[in-house]
């Protein structure tokens, strides 16, 4: 590829930013010079402009929920926020409440019925947690997640050791593992649990996801 | 209210700040998530709500490094990636549920129909692209972001952004020609 061809290709790669108006002046001048002398590049510019127009026009439907729809979404989101606070573990709950007194004005806006529901949810969670602890201390000594009994580890799937973040909430850990095709097969020992990959999961991908998650502090692969 | 200020207030448990932030940025991030999810607005609304639940819990982790809007966008992006993984990219039938939201009282019936048609055309075309390609197409043509901004958001070198846009454009053009020939 000679220098002119490289310039043409480089100018073609800059066309999207020429069209959206974000090119720095020097690049803009370079693209305009290339357009003046290259009919193929001008045809390319037309194609880019057509795509840009379609995305702008069609994309408006992706971003414009009506005002009342936005309000409805918010109405359904706020109770979930309340419920999430109420379902916090006692330690996390202390942390949250300790730092959240400044938000009293915002909390005062919440309807009282929501708080009643929140306290009820917290009480229900405490009962469930007590059940889990009792099970873990029982003679069979195994581990059972709230979503069901432990699954046998597939023969060729390595075990992953996960140390959970101190801030991690159990129901979130369970939901996270479930959505990533991971099954608990051991633990907890301290904050460490053992998981295996269910059929269909991709080990490297899931390890990467686990390492990126704020719920997990450490991921080890058992050899 | 700046986004960073909102996050600091949310970290202290200020629900009013969460509400204000949601009202201000939700439409933008629903658009972004919709593009990643090939125009599935219903899924995008759920993804953004999930992101806001995380923001409520995690706002204290934003330490001021990088832009606050970028921090929120990363959460939305991660939630969208989770959604895509959970659905394993099964092709979904385009949903027309939100077509009515395009209706502008000042539009003529012909104009309203044109808008709906453009949205459907875009959905079908995006569905043919990988999520990485959808993302750069959206950021460049809809949000009108610069090359360097897109590289930061997508977490890749600028040359990769240019290459993705180049290939996405070729693929989009083929798909649009196919649609129009049908």
Contacts between the chains, C-beta under 8 A, distances in Angstrom:
chain1	res1	chain2	res2	distance
A	12	B	166	7.1
A	13	B	162	4.0
A	13	B	163	7.5
A	13	B	165	7.4
A	13	B	166	5.8
A	14	B	162	7.5
A	16	B	140	4.8
A	16	B	141	7.0
A	16	B	165	5.0
A	16	B	169	7.4
A	17	B	140	7.0
A	17	B	146	6.6
A	17	B	147	5.5
A	19	B	141	7.7
A	20	B	140	5.8
A	20	B	141	6.5
A	20	B	144	4.3
A	20	B	145	7.7
A	21	B	144	6.7
A	22	B	144	6.5
A	22	B	145	7.0
A	22	B	146	3.8
A	22	B	147	7.1
A	22	B	149	8.0
A	47	B	169	6.8
A	47	B	173	5.8
A	48	B	169	6.3
A	50	B	173	7.9
A	50	B	176	8.0
A	51	B	137	7.6
A	51	B	141	6.5
A	51	B	169	5.6
A	51	B	172	5.5
A	51	B	173	6.9
A	52	B	141	4.4
A	54	B	118	6.2
A	54	B	121	6.5
A	54	B	122	5.8
A	54	B	125	7.6
A	54	B	172	7.9
A	54	B	176	7.2
A	55	B	122	6.4
A	55	B	137	6.3
A	55	B	138	6.9
A	55	B	141	3.8
A	55	B	142	5.2
A	56	B	141	6.5
A	56	B	142	6.1
A	57	B	114	8.0
A	57	B	115	6.7
A	57	B	118	4.2
A	57	B	119	8.0
A	57	B	122	8.0
A	58	B	118	3.9
A	58	B	119	4.5
A	58	B	120	7.6
A	58	B	121	6.0
A	58	B	122	3.0
A	58	B	123	7.4
A	59	B	31	6.4
A	59	B	34	8.0
A	59	B	35	6.9
A	59	B	119	7.8
A	59	B	122	6.3
A	59	B	138	6.9
A	59	B	141	7.7
A	59	B	142	4.4
A	60	B	102	6.6
A	60	B	115	6.9
A	60	B	119	7.5
A	61	B	39	7.9
A	61	B	41	7.3
A	61	B	98	6.0
A	61	B	99	6.7
A	61	B	101	6.8
A	61	B	102	5.1
A	61	B	115	7.0
A	61	B	116	7.4
A	61	B	118	7.9
A	61	B	119	3.6
A	62	B	30	6.8
A	62	B	31	4.5
A	62	B	34	3.6
A	62	B	35	6.4
A	62	B	39	6.3
A	62	B	41	5.9
A	62	B	44	7.1
A	62	B	119	7.5
A	63	B	27	5.0
A	63	B	28	6.5
A	63	B	30	6.0
A	63	B	31	3.2
A	63	B	34	7.3
A	63	B	142	7.9
A	64	B	27	6.5
A	64	B	101	5.7
A	64	B	102	7.0
A	65	B	26	7.8
A	65	B	27	6.4
A	65	B	30	6.6
A	65	B	41	7.8
A	65	B	45	7.3
A	65	B	98	7.3
A	65	B	101	5.9
A	66	B	101	5.3
A	69	B	101	7.0
A	70	B	23	6.5
A	70	B	26	6.4
A	70	B	27	7.2
A	73	B	26	7.2
A	73	B	45	6.4
A	73	B	49	6.6
A	74	B	19	6.3
A	74	B	22	5.8
A	74	B	23	7.0
A	76	B	49	7.8
A	77	B	22	7.0
A	77	B	49	5.3
A	77	B	52	6.1
A	77	B	53	7.4
A	78	B	15	6.9
A	78	B	19	7.4
A	80	B	49	7.6
A	80	B	53	6.1
A	81	B	15	6.9
A	81	B	18	6.9
A	81	B	53	6.7
A	81	B	56	5.2
A	84	B	53	6.1
A	84	B	56	6.9
A	84	B	57	6.7
A	96	B	13	7.1
A	99	B	11	7.1
A	99	B	12	6.1
A	99	B	13	7.0
A	99	B	60	7.2
A	100	B	12	5.9
A	100	B	13	2.7
A	101	B	12	7.9
A	101	B	13	7.5
A	102	B	9	8.0
A	102	B	12	4.1
A	102	B	13	6.7
A	102	B	14	6.8
A	103	B	9	7.5
A	103	B	12	5.2
A	103	B	13	3.2
A	103	B	14	4.0
A	103	B	15	6.4
A	105	B	14	7.3
A	105	B	16	6.6
A	106	B	13	6.9
A	106	B	14	4.5
A	106	B	15	3.5
A	106	B	16	4.2
A	106	B	17	7.0
A	106	B	18	7.6
A	106	B	19	7.9
A	107	B	13	6.9
A	107	B	15	6.4
A	109	B	15	6.5
A	109	B	16	6.7
A	110	B	15	6.8
A	179	B	82	6.3
A	179	B	85	7.6
A	179	B	86	5.2
A	180	B	82	8.0
A	180	B	85	7.2
A	200	B	88	7.9
A	205	B	85	7.8
A	209	B	82	8.0
A	209	B	85	7.8
A	212	B	78	7.4
A	214	B	58	6.5
A	214	B	61	7.1
